[in-house]
Amino acid sequence: MDIRHLETFLMAAEYKNFTKAAKALGCAQSNVTAQMKQLESQLGVKLFERIGKGIFLTAEGEKLLPYAKKITSLSQEVSGLYKGSGQIKIGVTESVATYLLGDILREFTSLNPSIDIVLNMVDGKDYASLLSTGERKYFSPVLLHP
């Protein structure tokens, strides 16, 4: 099982649309479709119901979701073990990232070139509840400073 397939699965599950998932991943929609077919074939189960242009997780897809989150999270942790510098993860809405963080992050990265910054884009509707509960949730990571 390829970790990229699980990352793609998580994006598809989040966006409920292969085209939107592909855009977020920076690849073609056909790549997302092919990866999901490969993952379904490897696991021997159907992960998505395709209804019109939307997709929905099947019961088997729902079962895989928490495991895919754990596996991708552990993969990111392992990658971080060998960077030797550090990483900052910031959950933020797109508008805040666009209008408020640009200058701050530019200055921070110039002063701390060995620290990676990962922005996790959060839907505005989820933002308040995540702040109040402190819940960690999988979002589309955007690595700003490799």
C-alpha positions as CSV (number, residue, x, y, z in Angstrom):
1,M,0.0,0.0,0.0
2,D,1.4,3.4,-1.1
3,I,1.3,6.3,1.4
4,R,0.4,8.6,-1.5
5,H,-2.7,6.6,-2.0
6,L,-3.8,7.1,1.6
7,E,-3.0,10.8,1.4
8,T,-5.1,11.0,-1.8
9,F,-7.9,9.0,-0.1
10,L,-8.0,11.5,2.7
11,M,-8.2,14.4,0.3
12,A,-10.9,12.8,-1.7
13,A,-12.9,12.0,1.5
14,E,-12.5,15.6,2.7
15,Y,-13.5,17.3,-0.5
16,K,-16.1,14.6,-1.5
17,N,-15.0,15.3,-5.1
18,F,-12.0,13.8,-7.1
19,T,-11.5,17.0,-9.1
20,K,-11.3,19.2,-6.0
21,A,-9.0,16.7,-4.3
22,A,-6.8,16.7,-7.4
23,K,-6.6,20.5,-7.4
24,A,-5.6,20.5,-3.7
25,L,-3.0,17.8,-4.4
26,G,-1.7,19.6,-7.5
27,C,-2.3,16.7,-9.8
28,A,-4.7,15.7,-12.6
29,Q,-8.2,14.3,-11.7
30,S,-7.3,11.1,-13.6
31,N,-4.4,10.5,-11.2
32,V,-6.8,10.7,-8.2
33,T,-9.2,8.3,-9.9
34,A,-6.5,5.8,-10.8
35,Q,-5.0,5.9,-7.3
36,M,-8.4,5.3,-5.7
37,K,-9.0,2.4,-8.1
38,Q,-5.6,0.9,-7.2
39,L,-6.3,1.3,-3.4
40,E,-9.7,-0.3,-3.8
41,S,-8.2,-3.1,-5.7
42,Q,-5.4,-3.7,-3.2
43,L,-7.8,-3.7,-0.3
44,G,-10.5,-5.6,-2.1
45,V,-13.3,-3.2,-1.1
46,K,-15.2,-0.3,-2.6
47,L,-14.2,2.9,-0.7
48,F,-16.4,5.4,-2.5
49,E,-19.9,5.6,-3.9
50,R,-19.9,7.8,-6.9
51,I,-23.1,9.8,-7.2
52,G,-23.1,12.4,-10.0
53,K,-20.1,14.5,-9.6
54,G,-19.9,13.9,-5.9
55,I,-18.4,11.0,-4.0
56,F,-19.3,9.6,-0.6
57,L,-17.4,7.1,1.6
58,T,-18.9,3.6,1.8
59,A,-18.9,1.8,5.1
60,E,-15.6,0.3,4.2
61,G,-14.2,3.8,3.4
62,E,-15.4,5.0,6.8
63,K,-13.5,2.1,8.4
64,L,-10.3,3.0,6.6
65,L,-10.5,6.8,7.4
66,P,-9.1,6.7,11.0
67,Y,-6.3,4.3,9.9
68,A,-5.4,6.4,6.9
69,K,-5.1,9.5,9.2
70,K,-2.9,7.6,11.7
71,I,-0.7,6.2,9.0
72,T,-0.2,9.5,7.2
73,S,0.4,11.3,10.5
74,L,3.0,8.7,11.5
75,S,4.7,9.1,8.1
76,Q,5.0,12.8,8.6
77,E,6.4,12.3,12.1
78,V,9.0,9.9,10.8
79,S,10.0,12.4,8.1
80,G,10.4,15.0,10.8
81,L,12.8,12.8,12.8
82,Y,15.6,13.3,10.3
83,K,15.2,16.9,9.4
84,G,17.0,17.9,12.6
85,S,15.5,21.3,12.7
86,G,11.9,21.4,13.5
87,Q,8.5,22.1,12.1
88,I,5.7,24.4,13.0
89,K,2.1,23.4,12.1
90,I,-0.5,26.2,11.9
91,G,-4.2,25.7,11.4
92,V,-5.6,28.7,9.6
93,T,-8.4,29.8,7.3
94,E,-7.5,30.6,3.7
95,S,-8.4,34.3,4.1
96,V,-6.2,34.7,7.2
97,A,-3.3,32.9,5.5
98,T,-3.7,35.1,2.4
99,Y,-4.1,38.5,4.1
100,L,-2.4,38.3,7.5
101,L,0.3,35.7,7.5
102,G,2.3,36.4,4.4
103,D,4.7,39.0,5.8
104,I,4.9,37.3,9.2
105,L,5.9,34.0,7.7
106,R,8.3,35.6,5.3
107,E,10.1,37.3,8.1
108,F,10.0,34.2,10.3
109,T,11.5,31.9,7.6
110,S,14.2,34.4,6.8
111,L,15.2,34.4,10.5
112,N,14.7,30.6,10.9
113,P,15.6,29.0,7.6
114,S,15.9,25.4,9.1
115,I,12.3,25.3,10.4
116,D,9.6,24.0,8.2
117,I,6.2,25.7,8.3
118,V,3.1,23.6,7.5
119,L,-0.2,25.4,7.0
120,N,-3.3,23.4,7.5
121,M,-6.2,25.0,5.7
122,V,-9.3,25.0,7.9
123,D,-12.8,25.7,6.8
124,G,-14.2,28.7,8.5
125,K,-17.1,26.7,9.9
126,D,-14.7,24.2,11.6
127,Y,-12.3,26.9,12.9
128,A,-14.2,28.1,15.9
129,S,-15.1,24.6,17.2
130,L,-11.5,23.4,16.7
131,L,-10.2,26.4,18.7
132,S,-12.7,25.9,21.5
133,T,-12.1,22.1,21.8
134,G,-8.4,22.0,20.9
135,E,-9.3,19.1,18.6
136,R,-6.7,17.9,16.1
137,K,-8.2,17.1,12.7
138,Y,-6.6,16.2,9.4
139,F,-6.5,19.0,6.9
140,S,-4.8,19.6,3.6
141,P,-1.2,20.3,4.6
142,V,0.7,23.0,2.6
143,L,4.5,22.9,3.2
144,L,5.7,26.4,3.0
145,H,9.4,26.0,3.6
146,P,11.0,22.7,2.7
